[in-house]
Amino acid sequence: MAEVLVLGAGNGGFAMAADLAVRGHKTTLFNRTETTLSAAKEQGGIHHSGVLGEGFAPVDHIVTDLKGVVAKADLIVACVPATAHRSLAQTLAPHLQEGQRLLLNPGGMLGSLAFLLELRAAGHSGNIAIAETGTLTYICRKSNPGSVFITNVLKSVPCAAFPASSTKGFLADVDGIVPNLMEVSHILAAGFANVNAVLHPPAMVLGAAWIEHTQGDFLYYLDAATPAVAHLLEALDTERRAVAAGWDVDVSSFPRLFASIGSTSEAAGEKEDYLLTLLDSVPNHHIKAPPSLDHRYMHEDIPYGLVPMIDLGRAVGVPTPTMSAVVQ
């Protein structure tokens, strides 16, 4: 079994740490904020429910200081929003060892390159193996400060390392530690598989009044799955695929991609029906809307998802008017 360091104790970090512990890996969970960890620390691990079953996952170490824990890790997994990559890289840089493996789960858009540049800026000059996924490998939410509810462990999650020549070796090294990673050609291909960039903004923008009026008291992936939202999603997705094609990257439509990772029905994917894709996304149906517009669906998925796609489109002469309208 491997020693794995999980960075971040939000929804994804809790799911990652619980899953690793359940499967017998020696797990360390890190978060900078003590209060975020206090419940898990007091009970010595994480209660879990959902697809992993009902149970308790003992976590070997729960820490707010990386000193002494980074060097022991066979794999480091960062489960934080892209908005936290810069500060996390600065925190991690003094502790990284030559040749260590770091996975950004998820990576955002070209996250591994940006993270590596931040490590260099923070003074880390050694060689590390760094990779990113197109999306988080779990559908999950913390049900309380010491528990996580996991409704899906995704399958065939696009993943690439930087540089691209190291992807095959990286995936071979982490096989059996992080489930269901699928090799793609390079980090651009992983970035264009960032489904959240086109999934989250439509209902945030079109449902802004509803969110503000109810403080998010509705089911985001079900109640907000309307024809207008699906239409905007399809328009964004068409531009995502066009920009990818401009960079010689072949990506599936959102319905097919969402079905391939196990987030909606195969029928919705085959029909490429955007509204049905949302309505059939059963693992997401329990998730409530954000309580306000001040949320990562805006702060992460637009500046770290749509904005890079707009810039990449501009570089190859592919217009993205719908993306630009959403950003504006």
Beta strands, then each sheet from edge to edge (+ up, - down):
strand 1: 3-7
strand 2: 26-30
strand 3: 45-50
strand 4: 55-58
strand 5: 61-63
strand 6: 75-78
strand 7: 101-104
strand 8: 129-133
strand 9: 138-144
strand 10: 147-153
strand 11: 157-162
strand 12: 181-183
sheet 1: 5+ 2+ 1+ 6+ 7+ 8+ 11- 12-
sheet 2: 4+ 3- 10- 9+
end
